[in-house]
């Protein structure tokens, strides 16, 4: 991992990181029913293989695609692990690529900013870097790119957010260390995330969002700049985005992009998506309200794949279907029908309480 960390900065983005030894696996044509995610990730967890980015987007015709990244050296073991589950759930195929890298921007306050994602995506587009996957969290946005474009991508992000320049409010390392020692807040979590020092597991919360809406674009052209175009249009419409998910959709190498937002933005979000669909000749645009985001937060989630496994198993046992998945080192996010919000929260809290009590 290559990490850039400026001394202090008033803008939301305070660092950028590059992880190069990654491999991507995509399970195509997964039946969009409860339990399918569990089948796949429990097989990986059984082999003690750490999973990093996980993306499941909204499917079409009852089928979804699930993409995730693992350490490049674990690719063969992962392909062997998921072969049986993929056959059992009647997935239509498996794709993989062991020549990818993840570039991320990190900072506190990013969740309330409307232009961080579009600035990052536009910077990558300007450098001719194509984005293969996108995942987001409250303090991190990650994009998967080709490994041969990794350094180029990192430099572009540095320049876009002026991470290579000392800010006017820069502090000395003595001042920063003293401040961090006084409070273990989100800033210290951000610092640990940039340092990639998240090996221990500490669960910090289980939450369910208020009712949201999601907007999905299918058949998104897979070329540099399209994500920037999409989210600049959304930003101009004044729509504040929560989750962003981009993954392969299995048709002619195209991608699918979804975002979630407040339910009050449903009609406006769909209109913007339809305009984008027409402008860029995409396959379809659709939206739905009545969803919630269920989040399990913690430190060390990447190294402890059983967190996602417990979450997926709990939802499957409750017969609750997962519409979308989005993960980071600090969160596992799933999108479900809002009608199941209370049940999901109760079951998940119970499941993790039992797991912690048993020492797992």
C-alpha positions as CSV (number, residue, x, y, z in Angstrom):
1,X,0.0,0.0,0.0
2,X,1.2,3.5,-0.8
3,X,-0.3,6.2,1.5
4,X,-0.3,10.0,1.2
5,X,-1.1,11.9,4.4
6,X,-0.8,15.6,4.5
7,X,-0.2,17.3,7.8
8,X,-3.6,18.9,8.2
9,X,-6.3,20.0,5.9
10,X,-9.6,21.8,6.2
11,X,-11.2,20.1,3.1
12,X,-13.0,16.7,3.7
13,X,-10.4,14.6,1.8
14,X,-7.3,14.3,4.0
15,X,-5.5,11.4,2.4
16,X,-5.2,9.0,-0.5
17,X,-4.2,5.3,-0.5
18,X,-3.3,2.8,-3.2
19,X,-3.5,-1.0,-2.7
20,X,-1.9,-2.8,-5.6
21,X,-1.9,-6.6,-4.8
22,X,-5.6,-7.2,-5.5
23,X,-7.6,-9.6,-7.6
24,X,-11.3,-9.2,-8.7
25,X,-13.8,-12.0,-8.8
26,X,-17.3,-11.6,-10.3
27,X,-20.1,-14.2,-9.9
28,X,-22.5,-13.6,-12.8
29,X,-26.2,-14.3,-12.9
30,X,-26.8,-14.9,-9.2
31,X,-30.5,-15.5,-8.4
32,X,-31.8,-12.5,-6.5
33,X,-33.2,-14.4,-3.6
34,X,-32.3,-14.6,0.2
35,X,-29.2,-16.6,1.0
36,X,-27.2,-16.5,-2.2
37,X,-24.7,-14.0,-0.9
38,X,-24.3,-16.2,2.2
39,X,-23.5,-19.3,0.1
40,X,-20.7,-17.5,-1.7
41,X,-19.0,-15.7,1.2
42,X,-19.3,-18.5,3.8
43,X,-17.2,-20.6,1.4
44,X,-14.6,-17.9,1.3
45,X,-14.7,-17.3,5.1
46,X,-14.3,-21.0,5.7
47,X,-10.8,-20.7,4.1
48,X,-9.9,-17.7,6.2
49,X,-9.4,-15.5,3.1
50,X,-9.9,-11.8,3.6
51,X,-12.3,-10.0,1.3
52,X,-11.9,-6.3,0.6
53,X,-14.3,-4.5,-1.7
54,X,-17.7,-6.2,-2.1
55,X,-20.3,-5.0,-4.6
56,X,-23.8,-6.3,-5.3
57,X,-25.9,-4.1,-7.5
58,X,-29.6,-4.3,-8.3
59,X,-30.2,-7.1,-10.7
60,X,-32.3,-7.4,-13.8
61,X,-34.8,-10.2,-14.6
62,X,-34.3,-11.8,-11.2
63,X,-30.5,-12.1,-11.5
64,X,-27.7,-10.0,-9.9
65,X,-23.9,-10.0,-10.2
66,X,-21.6,-10.0,-7.1
67,X,-18.1,-8.7,-7.4
68,X,-15.4,-8.6,-4.7
69,X,-11.7,-8.3,-4.3
70,X,-9.2,-10.5,-2.5
71,X,-5.4,-10.5,-2.1
72,X,-3.9,-11.4,-5.5
73,X,-2.1,-14.4,-4.0
74,X,-5.4,-15.9,-2.9
75,X,-7.2,-15.8,-6.2
76,X,-6.8,-19.6,-7.1
77,X,-8.0,-20.6,-3.6
78,X,-11.0,-18.3,-3.9
79,X,-11.9,-19.6,-7.4
80,X,-11.8,-23.1,-6.0
81,X,-13.9,-22.1,-2.9
82,X,-16.7,-20.4,-4.9
83,X,-17.0,-23.0,-7.7
84,X,-19.3,-25.3,-5.7
85,X,-21.6,-22.5,-4.3
86,X,-21.8,-20.9,-7.8
87,X,-23.0,-24.2,-9.2
88,X,-25.5,-24.8,-6.3
89,X,-27.1,-21.5,-6.7
90,X,-27.0,-21.8,-10.5
91,X,-25.0,-18.7,-11.2
92,X,-24.3,-18.2,-14.9
93,X,-20.6,-17.8,-14.7
94,X,-17.5,-16.6,-12.9
95,X,-15.1,-13.9,-14.2
96,X,-11.8,-12.9,-12.6
97,X,-8.9,-10.5,-13.0
98,X,-5.7,-10.6,-11.0
99,X,-4.3,-7.4,-12.4
100,X,-6.2,-4.7,-10.6
101,X,-5.5,-2.1,-7.9
102,X,-7.7,0.0,-5.5
103,X,-7.3,3.7,-5.2
104,X,-9.1,5.5,-2.3
105,X,-9.7,8.9,-0.9
106,X,-10.2,9.2,2.9
107,X,-11.4,11.9,5.1
108,X,-13.9,12.9,7.8
109,X,-17.0,14.9,6.8
110,X,-17.2,13.3,3.3
111,X,-20.7,12.0,3.8
112,X,-22.1,15.6,3.8
113,X,-20.2,16.8,0.7
114,X,-21.9,16.6,-2.7
115,X,-18.8,16.8,-4.9
116,X,-16.1,14.6,-3.5
117,X,-17.0,11.5,-5.6
118,X,-17.4,13.5,-8.8
119,X,-14.1,15.3,-8.2
120,X,-12.3,11.9,-7.7
121,X,-14.0,10.4,-10.7
122,X,-13.3,13.4,-13.0
123,X,-9.6,13.3,-11.9
124,X,-9.4,9.7,-12.9
125,X,-11.2,10.4,-16.2
126,X,-8.8,13.2,-16.9
127,X,-5.9,10.8,-16.5
128,X,-7.6,8.3,-18.9
129,X,-8.1,5.8,-16.0
130,X,-11.1,3.5,-16.3
131,X,-13.0,2.6,-13.2
132,X,-14.1,-1.1,-12.8
133,X,-15.8,-1.0,-9.4
134,X,-16.8,1.7,-6.9
135,X,-17.6,1.3,-3.2
136,X,-18.2,4.1,-0.7
137,X,-18.4,4.6,3.1
138,X,-18.8,7.6,5.4
139,X,-15.1,8.4,5.3
140,X,-13.9,6.6,2.2
141,X,-14.5,6.3,-1.5
142,X,-12.7,3.5,-3.4
143,X,-12.3,2.8,-7.1
144,X,-10.9,-0.4,-8.6
145,X,-8.6,0.3,-11.6
146,X,-6.2,-1.7,-13.8
147,X,-2.9,-2.2,-12.0
148,X,-0.9,-0.7,-14.8
149,X,-2.8,2.5,-14.2
150,X,-2.5,2.5,-10.5
151,X,0.3,5.0,-10.1
152,X,-1.3,7.3,-12.6
153,X,-4.6,7.1,-10.7
154,X,-2.9,8.0,-7.4
155,X,-1.1,11.0,-8.9
156,X,-4.4,12.2,-10.4
157,X,-6.2,12.0,-7.1
158,X,-3.3,13.8,-5.4
159,X,-3.5,16.7,-7.8
160,X,-7.3,16.9,-7.7
161,X,-7.4,17.3,-3.9
162,X,-4.1,19.1,-3.6
163,X,-2.8,16.4,-1.4
164,X,0.7,17.0,-2.7
165,X,0.7,20.6,-1.2
166,X,1.0,21.7,2.4
167,X,-2.2,23.4,3.5
168,X,-2.2,26.9,5.0
169,X,-3.4,25.5,8.3
170,X,-0.7,22.9,8.6
171,X,0.3,21.7,12.0
172,X,3.4,20.1,13.3
173,X,3.5,16.4,13.9
174,X,3.9,17.2,17.7
175,X,0.6,19.1,17.6
176,X,-1.2,16.3,15.7
177,X,0.0,13.6,18.0
178,X,-1.1,15.5,21.0
179,X,-4.5,16.1,19.6
180,X,-4.9,12.4,18.6
181,X,-3.9,11.3,22.1
182,X,-6.7,13.4,23.6
183,X,-9.6,12.0,21.7
184,X,-10.3,8.6,20.0
185,X,-12.8,9.9,17.5
186,X,-13.3,9.5,13.8
187,X,-10.1,11.3,13.0
188,X,-8.1,8.6,14.8
189,X,-10.1,6.0,12.9
190,X,-9.3,7.8,9.6
191,X,-5.6,7.8,10.5
192,X,-5.6,4.1,11.3
193,X,-7.5,3.4,8.0
194,X,-4.8,5.3,6.0
195,X,-2.1,3.3,7.8
196,X,-3.9,0.0,7.0
197,X,-3.6,-1.0,10.7
198,X,-7.0,-2.6,11.1
199,X,-6.2,-6.2,12.1
200,X,-8.1,-6.4,15.4
201,X,-11.9,-6.6,15.3
202,X,-14.0,-4.1,17.2
203,X,-17.7,-3.7,16.4
204,X,-18.7,-0.1,16.9
205,X,-22.4,-0.1,15.8
206,X,-25.4,-1.6,14.0
207,X,-27.7,0.9,12.4
208,X,-30.6,1.1,10.0
209,X,-31.1,4.3,8.0
210,X,-34.3,6.2,7.5
211,X,-36.3,5.3,4.4
212,X,-34.3,5.9,1.3
213,X,-34.6,5.5,-2.5
214,X,-32.2,4.0,-4.9
215,X,-31.6,4.8,-8.5
216,X,-29.9,2.4,-10.9
217,X,-28.4,2.7,-14.4
218,X,-27.8,-0.5,-16.4
219,X,-25.7,-0.8,-19.5
220,X,-23.3,1.9,-18.5
221,X,-20.5,2.2,-21.1
222,X,-17.3,0.8,-19.7
223,X,-14.9,3.6,-20.5
224,X,-13.0,6.4,-18.6
225,X,-15.1,9.4,-17.6
226,X,-18.6,7.9,-17.4
227,X,-18.8,7.8,-13.6
228,X,-17.7,11.4,-13.5
229,X,-20.3,12.4,-16.1
230,X,-23.0,10.6,-14.1
231,X,-22.2,12.1,-10.8
232,X,-21.6,15.6,-12.1
233,X,-25.1,15.5,-13.5
234,X,-26.5,14.2,-10.2
235,X,-24.5,16.9,-8.3
236,X,-25.9,19.7,-10.6
237,X,-29.4,18.4,-9.7
238,X,-28.6,19.1,-6.0
239,X,-29.1,15.4,-5.0
240,X,-27.0,14.3,-2.0
241,X,-25.9,10.7,-2.5
242,X,-25.4,8.2,0.2
243,X,-24.1,4.8,-1.1
244,X,-22.5,4.5,-4.5
245,X,-22.2,1.0,-6.1
246,X,-20.6,0.2,-9.4
247,X,-20.0,-3.4,-10.6
248,X,-20.0,-5.5,-13.8
249,X,-23.5,-6.3,-15.0
250,X,-22.4,-9.2,-17.2
251,X,-23.6,-7.9,-20.6
252,X,-21.1,-7.0,-23.3
253,X,-18.6,-5.7,-20.7
254,X,-20.8,-2.9,-19.6
255,X,-21.3,-1.8,-16.0
256,X,-24.1,-0.9,-13.7
257,X,-24.2,2.1,-11.3
258,X,-26.6,2.6,-8.4
259,X,-26.8,5.3,-5.8
260,X,-29.0,5.7,-2.8
261,X,-30.5,9.0,-1.6
262,X,-33.2,10.4,0.6
263,X,-36.7,9.1,-0.5
264,X,-37.8,12.7,-1.1
265,X,-35.3,12.7,-4.0
266,X,-36.9,9.7,-5.7
267,X,-38.8,11.5,-8.6
268,X,-36.0,14.0,-9.2
269,X,-33.3,11.2,-9.1
270,X,-35.2,9.1,-11.6
271,X,-35.6,12.0,-14.0
272,X,-31.9,12.8,-13.9
273,X,-31.1,9.1,-14.4
274,X,-33.4,8.9,-17.4
275,X,-31.8,12.0,-18.9
276,X,-28.4,10.4,-18.3
277,X,-29.6,7.1,-19.8
278,X,-30.7,8.9,-23.0
279,X,-27.7,11.1,-23.2
280,X,-25.2,8.3,-23.0
281,X,-27.2,5.6,-24.7
282,X,-27.5,3.3,-21.7
283,X,-29.8,0.3,-21.5
284,X,-32.2,1.3,-18.8
285,X,-32.7,3.6,-15.8
286,X,-35.1,2.8,-13.0
287,X,-35.6,3.7,-9.3
288,X,-37.5,2.5,-6.3
289,X,-38.3,3.9,-2.9
290,X,-39.1,2.1,0.3
291,X,-35.6,0.8,1.1
292,X,-33.2,1.1,4.0
293,X,-29.5,0.7,4.5
294,X,-28.5,-1.7,7.2
295,X,-24.9,-1.1,8.4
296,X,-22.6,-3.0,10.6
297,X,-19.6,-0.8,11.6
298,X,-16.4,-1.8,13.1
299,X,-12.6,-1.8,13.0
300,X,-10.9,-4.8,11.3
301,X,-13.7,-5.9,9.1
302,X,-11.5,-6.7,6.2
303,X,-9.5,-9.3,8.2
304,X,-12.6,-10.8,9.8
305,X,-14.9,-12.0,7.0
306,X,-17.2,-13.7,9.5
307,X,-18.8,-10.2,10.1
308,X,-20.3,-10.2,6.6
309,X,-21.1,-13.9,6.9
310,X,-23.1,-13.3,10.1
311,X,-24.9,-10.4,8.5
312,X,-25.8,-12.3,5.4
313,X,-26.8,-15.4,7.3
314,X,-29.0,-13.4,9.6
315,X,-30.9,-11.8,6.8
316,X,-31.2,-15.1,4.9
317,X,-32.6,-16.8,8.1
318,X,-35.1,-14.0,8.4
319,X,-36.1,-14.5,4.7
320,X,-35.0,-10.9,3.9
321,X,-33.5,-10.3,0.4
322,X,-30.4,-8.2,0.0
323,X,-30.8,-5.8,-2.9
324,X,-27.4,-4.2,-2.7
325,X,-24.1,-4.7,-0.9
326,X,-21.3,-2.2,-0.4
327,X,-18.3,-2.7,1.9
328,X,-15.3,-0.9,3.3
329,X,-12.7,-1.7,6.0
330,X,-15.1,0.1,8.4
331,X,-18.6,-0.9,7.3
332,X,-20.6,-3.7,5.7
333,X,-23.7,-2.0,4.1
334,X,-26.7,-3.9,2.8
335,X,-29.9,-2.4,1.2
336,X,-33.2,-4.2,2.0
337,X,-36.9,-3.5,1.8
338,X,-37.9,-0.9,4.4
339,X,-40.8,-3.1,5.4
340,X,-38.2,-5.4,7.0
341,X,-36.2,-2.7,8.8
342,X,-37.3,-3.4,12.4
343,X,-37.1,-7.2,12.0
344,X,-33.6,-6.9,10.4
345,X,-32.3,-4.7,13.2
346,X,-33.6,-7.0,15.9
347,X,-32.3,-10.2,14.3
348,X,-28.9,-8.6,13.5
349,X,-28.4,-7.2,17.0
350,X,-29.3,-10.6,18.5
351,X,-27.0,-12.5,16.1
352,X,-23.9,-10.3,16.8
353,X,-24.6,-10.3,20.6
354,X,-24.6,-14.1,20.6
355,X,-21.5,-14.2,18.5
356,X,-19.6,-11.8,20.8
357,X,-20.8,-13.7,23.9
358,X,-19.5,-16.9,22.4
359,X,-16.2,-15.4,21.6
360,X,-16.5,-15.7,17.8
